[in-house]
C-alpha cells in the first residue's frame, strides 16, 4: 500500500499589476504576497512607480 502525501503550497505570489500567478510558496498558513511578473507592461509600470517614489523622496 502506498500512502504518499502530496504537499500543497498555501502561499501564492501574485503580480501587483495584472494579478497573474508568479509562484507558490511553502507556508504554514494561507498567505498572499505581491511582486511584479515578467510581462513588459508590468515591468514598465514598475519603473514608472519607482521613478515617482524617487522624485517625491528627493524633493524632501
C-alpha positions in Angstrom: 0.0 0.0 0.0 1.4 3.4 -1.0 0.5 6.2 1.5 2.2 9.1 -0.3 1.1 12.6 0.7 1.3 15.4 -1.7 2.4 18.7 -0.1 0.3 21.7 -1.1 1.9 25.2 -1.0 -0.5 27.5 0.8 1.2 30.8 -0.2 1.0 32.5 -3.5 2.9 35.3 -5.2 0.7 37.4 -7.5 1.7 40.3 -9.8 0.6 43.5 -8.3 -0.3 44.9 -11.7 -2.1 42.1 -13.5 -2.8 39.6 -10.7 -1.0 36.8 -12.6 0.2 33.9 -10.6 4.0 34.2 -10.4 4.8 31.3 -8.0 3.7 29.4 -4.9 5.4 29.4 -1.6 5.6 26.8 1.2 3.9 28.5 4.2 2.2 27.3 7.3 -1.0 29.2 6.5 -2.7 30.8 3.6 -0.7 33.9 2.5 -0.7 36.2 -0.5 2.5 38.1 -1.5 2.8 40.6 -4.3 5.6 41.1 -6.8 5.9 42.1 -10.5 5.7 39.5 -13.3 7.9 39.5 -16.4 5.2 41.0 -18.7 6.6 44.1 -20.4 3.6 46.2 -19.4 4.0 45.3 -15.7 7.8 45.9 -15.8 7.0 49.3 -17.4 4.6 50.2 -14.6 7.1 49.1 -12.0 9.8 51.5 -13.5 7.3 54.4 -13.6 6.3 53.8 -10.0 9.9 53.6 -8.8 10.7 56.9 -10.6 7.7 58.6 -8.9 8.8 57.4 -5.5 12.3 58.7 -6.1 11.0 62.1 -7.2 9.0 62.5 -4.1 11.8 61.4 -1.7 14.4 63.6 -3.4 12.2 66.7 -3.1 12.0 66.4 0.7 
